[in-house]
Amino acid sequence: MAVVQGTERGKQWNIPAGQSLKVGRSDAEANLQIHKPDCLSRVHCIVTYLPDCGRFCIRDVSANGVYYRGKRLKKGTDYNVKPPARFILASQDCVIELGVRHEYR
């Protein structure tokens, strides 16, 4: 998962398979902190990688919304998206891309 547009562009995180990570501006409540823009909630959304189906689940838990393919997601509803996928947190100031990278040992 990476921020591809906005003031925090370049930030990246790995999401372990089957784990849910909270994205937001709160250092105390969010696993993945994005401090700008100011319209982000303490916890803005929850993202989970679902390895069995190769998709990501996005759940909006914010006041200002999460947008995917030009539409606002319904708060509290799980949306499964196929990578690569981009979604917007509140405004164009924070665009996140989800993808899958396989690591072999």
Jmol script that loads the backbone (N, CA, C; Angstrom):
load data "model"
ATOM      1  N   MET A   1       0.858  -1.159   0.000  1.00  0.00           N
ATOM      2  CA  MET A   1       0.000   0.000   0.000  1.00  0.00           C
ATOM      3  C   MET A   1       0.905   1.222   0.000  1.00  0.00           C
ATOM      4  N   ALA A   2       0.592   2.204  -0.859  1.00  0.00           N
ATOM      5  CA  ALA A   2       1.444   3.385  -0.967  1.00  0.00           C
ATOM      6  C   ALA A   2       0.610   4.633  -1.229  1.00  0.00           C
ATOM      7  N   VAL A   3       1.050   5.760  -0.675  1.00  0.00           N
ATOM      8  CA  VAL A   3       0.451   7.052  -0.994  1.00  0.00           C
ATOM      9  C   VAL A   3       1.064   7.495  -2.323  1.00  0.00           C
ATOM     10  N   VAL A   4       0.220   7.676  -3.344  1.00  0.00           N
ATOM     11  CA  VAL A   4       0.717   8.019  -4.674  1.00  0.00           C
ATOM     12  C   VAL A   4       0.422   9.456  -5.071  1.00  0.00           C
ATOM     13  N   GLN A   5      -0.392  10.152  -4.270  1.00  0.00           N
ATOM     14  CA  GLN A   5      -0.676  11.554  -4.560  1.00  0.00           C
ATOM     15  C   GLN A   5      -0.973  12.266  -3.259  1.00  0.00           C
ATOM     16  N   GLY A   6      -0.417  13.457  -3.117  1.00  0.00           N
ATOM     17  CA  GLY A   6      -0.654  14.261  -1.926  1.00  0.00           C
ATOM     18  C   GLY A   6       0.641  14.589  -1.209  1.00  0.00           C
ATOM     19  N   THR A   7       0.511  15.280  -0.088  1.00  0.00           N
ATOM     20  CA  THR A   7       1.684  15.762   0.633  1.00  0.00           C
ATOM     21  C   THR A   7       2.515  14.628   1.226  1.00  0.00           C
ATOM     22  N   GLU A   8       1.915  13.458   1.421  1.00  0.00           N
ATOM     23  CA  GLU A   8       2.645  12.325   2.014  1.00  0.00           C
ATOM     24  C   GLU A   8       3.033  11.300   0.945  1.00  0.00           C
ATOM     25  N   ARG A   9       3.059  11.729  -0.310  1.00  0.00           N
ATOM     26  CA  ARG A   9       3.407  10.830  -1.418  1.00  0.00           C
ATOM     27  C   ARG A   9       4.742  10.138  -1.157  1.00  0.00           C
ATOM     28  N   GLY A  10       4.763   8.847  -1.438  1.00  0.00           N
ATOM     29  CA  GLY A  10       5.968   8.067  -1.241  1.00  0.00           C
ATOM     30  C   GLY A  10       5.931   7.175  -0.011  1.00  0.00           C
ATOM     31  N   LYS A  11       5.055   7.482   0.949  1.00  0.00           N
ATOM     32  CA  LYS A  11       4.920   6.598   2.118  1.00  0.00           C
ATOM     33  C   LYS A  11       4.394   5.248   1.657  1.00  0.00           C
ATOM     34  N   GLN A  12       4.972   4.166   2.197  1.00  0.00           N
ATOM     35  CA  GLN A  12       4.552   2.819   1.834  1.00  0.00           C
ATOM     36  C   GLN A  12       4.448   1.934   3.069  1.00  0.00           C
ATOM     37  N   TRP A  13       3.562   0.938   2.995  1.00  0.00           N
ATOM     38  CA  TRP A  13       3.407  -0.034   4.065  1.00  0.00           C
ATOM     39  C   TRP A  13       3.124  -1.405   3.462  1.00  0.00           C
ATOM     40  N   ASN A  14       3.544  -2.434   4.159  1.00  0.00           N
ATOM     41  CA  ASN A  14       3.173  -3.805   3.811  1.00  0.00           C
ATOM     42  C   ASN A  14       2.022  -4.207   4.715  1.00  0.00           C
ATOM     43  N   ILE A  15       1.017  -4.842   4.128  1.00  0.00           N
ATOM     44  CA  ILE A  15      -0.116  -5.330   4.910  1.00  0.00           C
ATOM     45  C   ILE A  15       0.001  -6.852   4.967  1.00  0.00           C
ATOM     46  N   PRO A  16       0.245  -7.416   6.138  1.00  0.00           N
ATOM     47  CA  PRO A  16       0.320  -8.876   6.253  1.00  0.00           C
ATOM     48  C   PRO A  16      -1.014  -9.528   5.873  1.00  0.00           C
ATOM     49  N   ALA A  17      -0.943 -10.671   5.238  1.00  0.00           N
ATOM     50  CA  ALA A  17      -2.141 -11.393   4.800  1.00  0.00           C
ATOM     51  C   ALA A  17      -3.098 -11.631   5.951  1.00  0.00           C
ATOM     52  N   GLY A  18      -4.360 -11.288   5.715  1.00  0.00           N
ATOM     53  CA  GLY A  18      -5.400 -11.551   6.700  1.00  0.00           C
ATOM     54  C   GLY A  18      -5.469 -10.591   7.865  1.00  0.00           C
ATOM     55  N   GLN A  19      -4.594  -9.598   7.915  1.00  0.00           N
ATOM     56  CA  GLN A  19      -4.614  -8.645   9.025  1.00  0.00           C
ATOM     57  C   GLN A  19      -5.272  -7.343   8.610  1.00  0.00           C
ATOM     58  N   SER A  20      -5.971  -6.715   9.541  1.00  0.00           N
ATOM     59  CA  SER A  20      -6.608  -5.422   9.308  1.00  0.00           C
ATOM     60  C   SER A  20      -5.720  -4.324   9.859  1.00  0.00           C
ATOM     61  N   LEU A  21      -5.553  -3.269   9.071  1.00  0.00           N
ATOM     62  CA  LEU A  21      -4.760  -2.123   9.506  1.00  0.00           C
ATOM     63  C   LEU A  21      -5.618  -0.868   9.427  1.00  0.00           C
ATOM     64  N   LYS A  22      -5.537  -0.055  10.462  1.00  0.00           N
ATOM     65  CA  LYS A  22      -6.282   1.195  10.522  1.00  0.00           C
ATOM     66  C   LYS A  22      -5.426   2.309   9.938  1.00  0.00           C
ATOM     67  N   VAL A  23      -6.027   3.086   9.031  1.00  0.00           N
ATOM     68  CA  VAL A  23      -5.341   4.204   8.379  1.00  0.00           C
ATOM     69  C   VAL A  23      -5.976   5.493   8.874  1.00  0.00           C
ATOM     70  N   GLY A  24      -5.155   6.432   9.339  1.00  0.00           N
ATOM     71  CA  GLY A  24      -5.678   7.704   9.810  1.00  0.00           C
ATOM     72  C   GLY A  24      -4.572   8.601  10.313  1.00  0.00           C
ATOM     73  N   ARG A  25      -4.961   9.704  10.939  1.00  0.00           N
ATOM     74  CA  ARG A  25      -3.974  10.689  11.391  1.00  0.00           C
ATOM     75  C   ARG A  25      -3.521  10.488  12.831  1.00  0.00           C
ATOM     76  N   SER A  26      -4.160   9.576  13.569  1.00  0.00           N
ATOM     77  CA  SER A  26      -3.859   9.404  14.988  1.00  0.00           C
ATOM     78  C   SER A  26      -2.667   8.477  15.208  1.00  0.00           C
ATOM     79  N   ASP A  27      -1.669   8.983  15.927  1.00  0.00           N
ATOM     80  CA  ASP A  27      -0.531   8.136  16.293  1.00  0.00           C
ATOM     81  C   ASP A  27      -0.954   7.045  17.270  1.00  0.00           C
ATOM     82  N   ALA A  28      -1.961   7.324  18.095  1.00  0.00           N
ATOM     83  CA  ALA A  28      -2.388   6.379  19.123  1.00  0.00           C
ATOM     84  C   ALA A  28      -3.367   5.326  18.596  1.00  0.00           C
ATOM     85  N   GLU A  29      -4.214   5.687  17.627  1.00  0.00           N
ATOM     86  CA  GLU A  29      -5.282   4.786  17.196  1.00  0.00           C
ATOM     87  C   GLU A  29      -5.046   4.118  15.846  1.00  0.00           C
ATOM     88  N   ALA A  30      -4.291   4.735  14.962  1.00  0.00           N
ATOM     89  CA  ALA A  30      -4.088   4.185  13.616  1.00  0.00           C
ATOM     90  C   ALA A  30      -2.775   3.405  13.545  1.00  0.00           C
ATOM     91  N   ASN A  31      -2.810   2.301  12.811  1.00  0.00           N
ATOM     92  CA  ASN A  31      -1.579   1.545  12.566  1.00  0.00           C
ATOM     93  C   ASN A  31      -0.705   2.248  11.524  1.00  0.00           C
ATOM     94  N   LEU A  32      -1.368   2.881  10.547  1.00  0.00           N
ATOM     95  CA  LEU A  32      -0.683   3.584   9.467  1.00  0.00           C
ATOM     96  C   LEU A  32      -1.053   5.049   9.546  1.00  0.00           C
ATOM     97  N   GLN A  33      -0.084   5.896   9.889  1.00  0.00           N
ATOM     98  CA  GLN A  33      -0.368   7.305  10.104  1.00  0.00           C
ATOM     99  C   GLN A  33      -0.133   8.127   8.841  1.00  0.00           C
ATOM    100  N   ILE A  34      -1.146   8.932   8.527  1.00  0.00           N
ATOM    101  CA  ILE A  34      -1.047   9.934   7.477  1.00  0.00           C
ATOM    102  C   ILE A  34      -1.477  11.236   8.130  1.00  0.00           C
ATOM    103  N   HIS A  35      -0.567  12.169   8.270  1.00  0.00           N
ATOM    104  CA  HIS A  35      -0.832  13.369   9.053  1.00  0.00           C
ATOM    105  C   HIS A  35      -1.449  14.501   8.248  1.00  0.00           C
ATOM    106  N   LYS A  36      -1.465  14.380   6.947  1.00  0.00           N
ATOM    107  CA  LYS A  36      -2.067  15.416   6.106  1.00  0.00           C
ATOM    108  C   LYS A  36      -2.868  14.720   5.030  1.00  0.00           C
ATOM    109  N   PRO A  37      -3.959  15.247   4.587  1.00  0.00           N
ATOM    110  CA  PRO A  37      -4.557  16.539   4.881  1.00  0.00           C
ATOM    111  C   PRO A  37      -5.286  16.537   6.222  1.00  0.00           C
ATOM    112  N   ASP A  38      -5.673  17.735   6.657  1.00  0.00           N
ATOM    113  CA  ASP A  38      -6.324  17.907   7.955  1.00  0.00           C
ATOM    114  C   ASP A  38      -7.730  17.298   8.005  1.00  0.00           C
ATOM    115  N   CYS A  39      -8.322  17.014   6.841  1.00  0.00           N
ATOM    116  CA  CYS A  39      -9.684  16.473   6.818  1.00  0.00           C
ATOM    117  C   CYS A  39      -9.725  14.967   7.092  1.00  0.00           C
ATOM    118  N   LEU A  40      -8.572  14.348   7.366  1.00  0.00           N
ATOM    119  CA  LEU A  40      -8.564  12.929   7.708  1.00  0.00           C
ATOM    120  C   LEU A  40      -9.033  12.733   9.144  1.00  0.00           C
ATOM    121  N   SER A  41      -9.747  11.642   9.357  1.00  0.00           N
ATOM    122  CA  SER A  41     -10.208  11.294  10.698  1.00  0.00           C
ATOM    123  C   SER A  41      -9.082  10.630  11.478  1.00  0.00           C
ATOM    124  N   ARG A  42      -9.261  10.544  12.801  1.00  0.00           N
ATOM    125  CA  ARG A  42      -8.258   9.848  13.626  1.00  0.00           C
ATOM    126  C   ARG A  42      -8.034   8.445  13.071  1.00  0.00           C
ATOM    127  N   VAL A  43      -9.115   7.720  12.812  1.00  0.00           N
ATOM    128  CA  VAL A  43      -9.063   6.479  12.038  1.00  0.00           C
ATOM    129  C   VAL A  43      -9.999   6.714  10.870  1.00  0.00           C
ATOM    130  N   HIS A  44      -9.455   6.709   9.671  1.00  0.00           N
ATOM    131  CA  HIS A  44     -10.224   7.077   8.487  1.00  0.00           C
ATOM    132  C   HIS A  44     -10.823   5.853   7.789  1.00  0.00           C
ATOM    133  N   CYS A  45     -10.020   4.808   7.676  1.00  0.00           N
ATOM    134  CA  CYS A  45     -10.513   3.579   7.060  1.00  0.00           C
ATOM    135  C   CYS A  45      -9.716   2.397   7.584  1.00  0.00           C
ATOM    136  N   ILE A  46     -10.243   1.211   7.325  1.00  0.00           N
ATOM    137  CA  ILE A  46      -9.582  -0.031   7.703  1.00  0.00           C
ATOM    138  C   ILE A  46      -9.359  -0.832   6.429  1.00  0.00           C
ATOM    139  N   VAL A  47      -8.120  -1.276   6.223  1.00  0.00           N
ATOM    140  CA  VAL A  47      -7.764  -2.031   5.016  1.00  0.00           C
ATOM    141  C   VAL A  47      -7.260  -3.404   5.432  1.00  0.00           C
ATOM    142  N   THR A  48      -7.764  -4.433   4.760  1.00  0.00           N
ATOM    143  CA  THR A  48      -7.375  -5.813   5.025  1.00  0.00           C
ATOM    144  C   THR A  48      -7.004  -6.474   3.709  1.00  0.00           C
ATOM    145  N   TYR A  49      -5.908  -7.242   3.690  1.00  0.00           N
ATOM    146  CA  TYR A  49      -5.579  -8.036   2.505  1.00  0.00           C
ATOM    147  C   TYR A  49      -6.157  -9.426   2.691  1.00  0.00           C
ATOM    148  N   LEU A  50      -6.925  -9.884   1.712  1.00  0.00           N
ATOM    149  CA  LEU A  50      -7.587 -11.189   1.742  1.00  0.00           C
ATOM    150  C   LEU A  50      -6.866 -12.123   0.765  1.00  0.00           C
ATOM    151  N   PRO A  51      -5.895 -12.896   1.256  1.00  0.00           N
ATOM    152  CA  PRO A  51      -5.062 -13.689   0.345  1.00  0.00           C
ATOM    153  C   PRO A  51      -5.815 -14.791  -0.400  1.00  0.00           C
ATOM    154  N   ASP A  52      -6.880 -15.327   0.179  1.00  0.00           N
ATOM    155  CA  ASP A  52      -7.613 -16.417  -0.474  1.00  0.00           C
ATOM    156  C   ASP A  52      -8.246 -15.996  -1.796  1.00  0.00           C
ATOM    157  N   CYS A  53      -8.664 -14.735  -1.879  1.00  0.00           N
ATOM    158  CA  CYS A  53      -9.279 -14.258  -3.126  1.00  0.00           C
ATOM    159  C   CYS A  53      -8.407 -13.220  -3.833  1.00  0.00           C
ATOM    160  N   GLY A  54      -7.237 -12.883  -3.259  1.00  0.00           N
ATOM    161  CA  GLY A  54      -6.326 -11.931  -3.894  1.00  0.00           C
ATOM    162  C   GLY A  54      -6.883 -10.526  -3.975  1.00  0.00           C
ATOM    163  N   ARG A  55      -7.688 -10.143  -2.996  1.00  0.00           N
ATOM    164  CA  ARG A  55      -8.306  -8.819  -2.990  1.00  0.00           C
ATOM    165  C   ARG A  55      -8.027  -8.106  -1.671  1.00  0.00           C
ATOM    166  N   PHE A  56      -8.328  -6.825  -1.680  1.00  0.00           N
ATOM    167  CA  PHE A  56      -8.260  -6.011  -0.476  1.00  0.00           C
ATOM    168  C   PHE A  56      -9.673  -5.643  -0.067  1.00  0.00           C
ATOM    169  N   CYS A  57      -9.896  -5.529   1.218  1.00  0.00           N
ATOM    170  CA  CYS A  57     -11.168  -5.073   1.760  1.00  0.00           C
ATOM    171  C   CYS A  57     -10.938  -3.678   2.339  1.00  0.00           C
ATOM    172  N   ILE A  58     -11.779  -2.725   1.942  1.00  0.00           N
ATOM    173  CA  ILE A  58     -11.711  -1.350   2.445  1.00  0.00           C
ATOM    174  C   ILE A  58     -13.009  -1.063   3.187  1.00  0.00           C
ATOM    175  N   ARG A  59     -12.890  -0.525   4.403  1.00  0.00           N
ATOM    176  CA  ARG A  59     -14.074  -0.103   5.174  1.00  0.00           C
ATOM    177  C   ARG A  59     -13.871   1.341   5.615  1.00  0.00           C
ATOM    178  N   ASP A  60     -14.758   2.218   5.191  1.00  0.00           N
ATOM    179  CA  ASP A  60     -14.727   3.619   5.595  1.00  0.00           C
ATOM    180  C   ASP A  60     -15.313   3.741   7.000  1.00  0.00           C
ATOM    181  N   VAL A  61     -14.584   4.374   7.897  1.00  0.00           N
ATOM    182  CA  VAL A  61     -15.077   4.643   9.252  1.00  0.00           C
ATOM    183  C   VAL A  61     -14.912   6.131   9.588  1.00  0.00           C
ATOM    184  N   SER A  62     -14.899   6.969   8.560  1.00  0.00           N
ATOM    185  CA  SER A  62     -14.556   8.382   8.714  1.00  0.00           C
ATOM    186  C   SER A  62     -15.763   9.303   8.643  1.00  0.00           C
ATOM    187  N   ALA A  63     -15.500  10.575   8.927  1.00  0.00           N
ATOM    188  CA  ALA A  63     -16.518  11.605   8.777  1.00  0.00           C
ATOM    189  C   ALA A  63     -16.538  12.176   7.364  1.00  0.00           C
ATOM    190  N   ASN A  64     -15.378  12.196   6.689  1.00  0.00           N
ATOM    191  CA  ASN A  64     -15.266  12.865   5.391  1.00  0.00           C
ATOM    192  C   ASN A  64     -15.181  11.928   4.189  1.00  0.00           C
ATOM    193  N   GLY A  65     -15.254  10.639   4.413  1.00  0.00           N
ATOM    194  CA  GLY A  65     -15.421   9.709   3.308  1.00  0.00           C
ATOM    195  C   GLY A  65     -14.176   9.133   2.688  1.00  0.00           C
ATOM    196  N   VAL A  66     -14.398   7.973   2.062  1.00  0.00           N
ATOM    197  CA  VAL A  66     -13.412   7.286   1.239  1.00  0.00           C
ATOM    198  C   VAL A  66     -14.058   7.129  -0.135  1.00  0.00           C
ATOM    199  N   TYR A  67     -13.295   7.404  -1.184  1.00  0.00           N
ATOM    200  CA  TYR A  67     -13.820   7.362  -2.544  1.00  0.00           C
ATOM    201  C   TYR A  67     -13.061   6.329  -3.366  1.00  0.00           C
ATOM    202  N   TYR A  68     -13.820   5.533  -4.107  1.00  0.00           N
ATOM    203  CA  TYR A  68     -13.238   4.506  -4.982  1.00  0.00           C
ATOM    204  C   TYR A  68     -13.983   4.568  -6.318  1.00  0.00           C
ATOM    205  N   ARG A  69     -13.215   4.705  -7.392  1.00  0.00           N
ATOM    206  CA  ARG A  69     -13.783   4.818  -8.739  1.00  0.00           C
ATOM    207  C   ARG A  69     -14.832   5.927  -8.831  1.00  0.00           C
ATOM    208  N   GLY A  70     -14.529   7.047  -8.190  1.00  0.00           N
ATOM    209  CA  GLY A  70     -15.379   8.223  -8.284  1.00  0.00           C
ATOM    210  C   GLY A  70     -16.613   8.220  -7.406  1.00  0.00           C
ATOM    211  N   LYS A  71     -16.804   7.176  -6.605  1.00  0.00           N
ATOM    212  CA  LYS A  71     -17.984   7.109  -5.750  1.00  0.00           C
ATOM    213  C   LYS A  71     -17.583   7.021  -4.289  1.00  0.00           C
ATOM    214  N   ARG A  72     -18.383   7.670  -3.450  1.00  0.00           N
ATOM    215  CA  ARG A  72     -18.136   7.610  -2.015  1.00  0.00           C
ATOM    216  C   ARG A  72     -18.612   6.255  -1.488  1.00  0.00           C
ATOM    217  N   LEU A  73     -17.746   5.595  -0.711  1.00  0.00           N
ATOM    218  CA  LEU A  73     -18.109   4.320  -0.118  1.00  0.00           C
ATOM    219  C   LEU A  73     -19.058   4.550   1.053  1.00  0.00           C
ATOM    220  N   LYS A  74     -19.988   3.635   1.237  1.00  0.00           N
ATOM    221  CA  LYS A  74     -20.926   3.735   2.343  1.00  0.00           C
ATOM    222  C   LYS A  74     -20.198   3.415   3.642  1.00  0.00           C
ATOM    223  N   LYS A  75     -20.295   4.319   4.592  1.00  0.00           N
ATOM    224  CA  LYS A  75     -19.601   4.175   5.872  1.00  0.00           C
ATOM    225  C   LYS A  75     -19.998   2.871   6.559  1.00  0.00           C
ATOM    226  N   GLY A  76     -18.990   2.121   7.037  1.00  0.00           N
ATOM    227  CA  GLY A  76     -19.222   0.889   7.764  1.00  0.00           C
ATOM    228  C   GLY A  76     -19.430  -0.339   6.901  1.00  0.00           C
ATOM    229  N   THR A  77     -19.413  -0.181   5.584  1.00  0.00           N
ATOM    230  CA  THR A  77     -19.620  -1.300   4.669  1.00  0.00           C
ATOM    231  C   THR A  77     -18.277  -1.776   4.127  1.00  0.00           C
ATOM    232  N   ASP A  78     -18.092  -3.091   4.030  1.00  0.00           N
ATOM    233  CA  ASP A  78     -16.865  -3.655   3.469  1.00  0.00           C
ATOM    234  C   ASP A  78     -16.962  -3.701   1.951  1.00  0.00           C
ATOM    235  N   TYR A  79     -15.896  -3.235   1.289  1.00  0.00           N
ATOM    236  CA  TYR A  79     -15.794  -3.279  -0.170  1.00  0.00           C
ATOM    237  C   TYR A  79     -14.543  -4.059  -0.535  1.00  0.00           C
ATOM    238  N   ASN A  80     -14.703  -5.130  -1.284  1.00  0.00           N
ATOM    239  CA  ASN A  80     -13.565  -5.922  -1.744  1.00  0.00           C
ATOM    240  C   ASN A  80     -13.148  -5.433  -3.116  1.00  0.00           C
ATOM    241  N   VAL A  81     -11.873  -5.055  -3.244  1.00  0.00           N
ATOM    242  CA  VAL A  81     -11.366  -4.513  -4.501  1.00  0.00           C
ATOM    243  C   VAL A  81     -10.174  -5.336  -4.978  1.00  0.00           C
ATOM    244  N   LYS A  82     -10.071  -5.435  -6.293  1.00  0.00           N
ATOM    245  CA  LYS A  82      -8.995  -6.204  -6.907  1.00  0.00           C
ATOM    246  C   LYS A  82      -7.812  -5.276  -7.192  1.00  0.00           C
ATOM    247  N   PRO A  83      -6.604  -5.662  -6.770  1.00  0.00           N
ATOM    248  CA  PRO A  83      -5.441  -4.816  -7.044  1.00  0.00           C
ATOM    249  C   PRO A  83      -5.000  -4.946  -8.505  1.00  0.00           C
ATOM    250  N   PRO A  84      -4.360  -3.929  -9.046  1.00  0.00           N
ATOM    251  CA  PRO A  84      -4.055  -2.658  -8.391  1.00  0.00           C
ATOM    252  C   PRO A  84      -5.316  -1.801  -8.299  1.00  0.00           C
ATOM    253  N   ALA A  85      -5.479  -1.115  -7.199  1.00  0.00           N
ATOM    254  CA  ALA A  85      -6.654  -0.277  -6.969  1.00  0.00           C
ATOM    255  C   ALA A  85      -6.225   0.992  -6.256  1.00  0.00           C
ATOM    256  N   ARG A  86      -6.824   2.099  -6.666  1.00  0.00           N
ATOM    257  CA  ARG A  86      -6.556   3.387  -6.012  1.00  0.00           C
ATOM    258  C   ARG A  86      -7.819   3.880  -5.346  1.00  0.00           C
ATOM    259  N   PHE A  87      -7.654   4.437  -4.146  1.00  0.00           N
ATOM    260  CA  PHE A  87      -8.781   5.058  -3.467  1.00  0.00           C
ATOM    261  C   PHE A  87      -8.321   6.355  -2.832  1.00  0.00           C
ATOM    262  N   ILE A  88      -9.298   7.213  -2.544  1.00  0.00           N
ATOM    263  CA  ILE A  88      -9.029   8.571  -2.055  1.00  0.00           C
ATOM    264  C   ILE A  88      -9.556   8.705  -0.633  1.00  0.00           C
ATOM    265  N   LEU A  89      -8.726   9.269   0.236  1.00  0.00           N
ATOM    266  CA  LEU A  89      -9.131   9.564   1.609  1.00  0.00           C
ATOM    267  C   LEU A  89      -9.551  11.025   1.688  1.00  0.00           C
ATOM    268  N   ALA A  90     -10.844  11.269   1.740  1.00  0.00           N
ATOM    269  CA  ALA A  90     -11.440  12.591   1.941  1.00  0.00           C
ATOM    270  C   ALA A  90     -11.270  13.546   0.757  1.00  0.00           C
ATOM    271  N   SER A  91     -10.073  13.666   0.186  1.00  0.00           N
ATOM    272  CA  SER A  91      -9.858  14.599  -0.924  1.00  0.00           C
ATOM    273  C   SER A  91      -8.691  14.104  -1.782  1.00  0.00           C
ATOM    274  N   GLN A  92      -8.490  14.756  -2.914  1.00  0.00           N
ATOM    275  CA  GLN A  92      -7.399  14.395  -3.810  1.00  0.00           C
ATOM    276  C   GLN A  92      -6.028  14.596  -3.161  1.00  0.00           C
ATOM    277  N   ASP A  93      -6.012  15.197  -1.960  1.00  0.00           N
ATOM    278  CA  ASP A  93      -4.754  15.405  -1.252  1.00  0.00           C
ATOM    279  C   ASP A  93      -4.172  14.112  -0.692  1.00  0.00           C
ATOM    280  N   CYS A  94      -4.920  13.017  -0.762  1.00  0.00           N
ATOM    281  CA  CYS A  94      -4.396  11.737  -0.291  1.00  0.00           C
ATOM    282  C   CYS A  94      -4.992  10.596  -1.116  1.00  0.00           C
ATOM    283  N   VAL A  95      -4.217  10.129  -2.102  1.00  0.00           N
ATOM    284  CA  VAL A  95      -4.621   9.007  -2.949  1.00  0.00           C
ATOM    285  C   VAL A  95      -3.710   7.828  -2.609  1.00  0.00           C
ATOM    286  N   ILE A  96      -4.322   6.688  -2.322  1.00  0.00           N
ATOM    287  CA  ILE A  96      -3.584   5.489  -1.925  1.00  0.00           C
ATOM    288  C   ILE A  96      -3.779   4.405  -2.968  1.00  0.00           C
ATOM    289  N   GLU A  97      -2.703   3.698  -3.270  1.00  0.00           N
ATOM    290  CA  GLU A  97      -2.776   2.581  -4.206  1.00  0.00           C
ATOM    291  C   GLU A  97      -2.508   1.282  -3.468  1.00  0.00           C
ATOM    292  N   LEU A  98      -3.346   0.296  -3.743  1.00  0.00           N
ATOM    293  CA  LEU A  98      -3.185  -1.042  -3.186  1.00  0.00           C
ATOM    294  C   LEU A  98      -2.628  -1.957  -4.265  1.00  0.00           C
ATOM    295  N   GLY A  99      -1.664  -2.779  -3.890  1.00  0.00           N
ATOM    296  CA  GLY A  99      -1.085  -3.725  -4.821  1.00  0.00           C
ATOM    297  C   GLY A  99      -0.585  -4.934  -4.052  1.00  0.00           C
ATOM    298  N   VAL A 100      -0.179  -5.940  -4.803  1.00  0.00           N
ATOM    299  CA  VAL A 100       0.333  -7.162  -4.187  1.00  0.00           C
ATOM    300  C   VAL A 100       1.739  -7.386  -4.684  1.00  0.00           C
ATOM    301  N   ARG A 101       2.633  -7.641  -3.733  1.00  0.00           N
ATOM    302  CA  ARG A 101       4.016  -7.984  -4.076  1.00  0.00           C
ATOM    303  C   ARG A 101       4.319  -9.304  -3.380  1.00  0.00           C
ATOM    304  N   HIS A 102       4.716 -10.260  -4.167  1.00  0.00           N
ATOM    305  CA  HIS A 102       5.035 -11.584  -3.598  1.00  0.00           C
ATOM    306  C   HIS A 102       6.515 -11.629  -3.265  1.00  0.00           C
ATOM    307  N   GLU A 103       6.797 -12.082  -2.061  1.00  0.00           N
ATOM    308  CA  GLU A 103       8.183 -12.222  -1.634  1.00  0.00           C
ATOM    309  C   GLU A 103       8.488 -13.701  -1.456  1.00  0.00           C
ATOM    310  N   TYR A 104       9.564 -14.129  -2.065  1.00  0.00           N
ATOM    311  CA  TYR A 104       9.959 -15.530  -1.984  1.00  0.00           C
ATOM    312  C   TYR A 104      11.252 -15.646  -1.205  1.00  0.00           C
ATOM    313  N   ARG A 105      11.353 -16.707  -0.423  1.00  0.00           N
ATOM    314  CA  ARG A 105      12.552 -16.909   0.382  1.00  0.00           C
ATOM    315  C   ARG A 105      13.226 -18.187  -0.035  1.00  0.00           C
TER     316      ARG A 105
END
end "model"
wireframe off; spacefill off
backbone 0.3
color backbone group
